[in-house]
Amino acid sequence: MSGSEPASLRLRPEQRAVVECYRGGYAAIAAVPGAGKTTTLSALAAELIARGDNLGRDRHVMIVTYQNSGVSNFQRAVAARLRERGLPERGIAVRTLHGLANDVLAATRHRVRLDADLIVIDERDAHRLVESVVEEEIVEHSEALMALVLDREDGRSREWPSLQILTILAARAIDEAKQVQLDADSLRRGLRASADSRWLPFVASVFDRYERALRERGALDFNDLVTRAVAALEQDPSLAARLRQRWPYLLEDEAQDSTPLQERMLRLIAGPGGNLVRVGDGNQAIMTSFTSSDAQGFRDWLSDPAVQRFTLAGSSRSAPPILTLANHFSDRVRDAYPVVGARTALLHQPIAPVIGPAGLENPLSYGPHGITIRDFETTDDEHTEVVGRAVRWLRAHPGDTVAVLAGRGETGYALALRASEHLPQSRIIRLLGSKDGRPVDLIDRIEPVIIFLLNPDQPRYLSRALERWSTDPDADRVVAAFQRRERDPELVAGLFYPRRSPEAIAAALDVPSPWTDAEAATLRRLAHAPAWLDARLSPPHDLLALVAATIEPVDADRATFNRVIATIRDAEPDPDRDRLANLLRWLQETRDRHRRLRGTPEDDSVRVLPGTLTVSTFHQAKGLEWDVVFA
């Protein structure tokens, strides 16, 4: 690569070593914070696609990432690498771990019983559901719970247990139980075997209520998805073989955040002689505070003699004094921490400043572009200073991406409010957890589908829907061909009846193969359109479930789609009114309400755009990158 290329596409020597030296098999990439994991994995994916080894028309390099925000991040990064090589933007698939589990089950639904009406709820909705059943438990067994925590020598403990603490306790216990595939009855049987089992009756009862609530809603949580996927893979070896044909290479990002069950799923798909690359930081364990992830699994992977190991020790994220401080802290923990058992908590993994190429160096140590340390009399003063610096930088460098990071969502909302005094809402991106307005973008894309079903003689609405759902609308020949004929009132009848295959629709629209991935997906959506039309009189949540199952939403949309469906199911529109018109009105009102409350539409598939200020929690920022960050 030449020095004239953008810095974002250049590779440091240790990154280049991964790309050039990996030739298949099991591999581990030990990466320090700021080592460029996304850069390395996307470059490796592009290299594997360029080589063409074990790849063909229906075979893809699969990148597995932990959070939805990483999906679009990787898609754009790999696409840029392929364009750099003059290659078409195909051959790559990106999923979250739960999205991958969903794909595994989709590939085996004719073998494993999985009700098509089941919806999948994400972690936030699962947490809310746990909270609601904990509330029921508190009402029915308040005295028993108080007895569990009552310290007769300290009257203050009578104020406890709080709903928040009990919900966290129950959610974590349920998560842990599902990871080892235990149910509530198994927990109760453990009462006699446990030395300290006083909390097990509470956990078992909440677990029972939670599972019952899931069944009543026709729902699965993310743990259920992975559990079922692992069971399907273990029961049907041919399933893993078929998936291995589809995804001959698996590349996992943030591997230290995987749970043992998720790692088991990846190993089953890859197979003993397969190609599985896991990149992570064995000294990072943020997610263990919220989930059943276990960094020890990745550490074991690093130490396995059968696994090829690469190291990314250089970090360009921070100025050298910060790297020195981090290394000093790590050394102290390992060598002299007062609690001896904690000394093995960190690996010996020194972080080094980067060495070339130009444009990828560390920030300056001090001054206007480096470290600034200040004390503030009030939190408000601190917010004013931090936001002021970020806004001034953005105005001076309008092509940069800038972020302000906060430890908690409440702090983030205060910072976003302060930023709105200086910037229009359209230039502020909020990533602050459960209060985000994520349904807005999805509803914008569902709306033309519903309008088309209300007006099937006006194909322009279907044309608009196809354009909004295409992953590459500007280059999608199927969308363009449909748009050229969208004013033809006979188009729908002529194109869909009798029902046609995607190949027949392509021939009717005069779009010859080969098709890009985006074009193939658009053709499949068109082939499903008659089923949407046939379902116009179905209950609204059933209609949307059908659309969700056939429109092929990306991972970032799937959970939001399921939340919208669940909400509609719980508040079914008036059956005496026109169901489709009422559904459309409900969607529009929901979108407007979210926009009024949040100020700007946001969705899980985060796009960090030049000239915007992102206000995010540290947790939500995981997997994202900016040119300049204030914290």
Secondary structure, DSSP 8 states (H G I E B T S, - for coil): --TTS-GGG---HHHHHHHHH--SSEEEEEE-TTS-HHHHHHHHHHHHHHHTTT--TT--EEEEESSHHHHHHHHHHHHHHHHHTT--S-SEEEEEHHHHHHHHHHTTTTTS---TT-EE--HHHHHHHHHHHHHHHHHHSHHHHHHHH--TT-GGGGG---HHHHHHHHHHHHHHHHHTT--HHHHHHTTTT-SS-TTHHHHHHHHHHHHHHHHHHTEE-HHHHHHHHHHHHHH-HHHHHHHHHH-SEEEESSGGG--HHHHHHHHHHH-TTSEEEEEE-TT--GGGGTSS--HHHHHHHHH-TTSEEEEE-B--SS-HHHHHHHHHHHHHHHHH-SSGGGGGSS-----B----STT-----SBSTTSB-----SSHHHHHHHHHHHHHHHHHH-TTS-EEEEESSHHHHHHHHHHHTTTS-GGGEEEE-STT--THHHHHHHHHHHHHHHH-TT-THHHHHHHHHH-SSTTT-HHHHHHHHTTT-TTHHHHHHSS---HHHHHHHTT--S---HHHHHHHHHHHHHHHHHHTTTS-HHHHHHHHHHHS---HHHHHHHHHHHHHHHHT---TTS-HHHHHHHHHHHHHHHHHHHHSS---SS----TT-EEEEETTTTTT---SEEE-
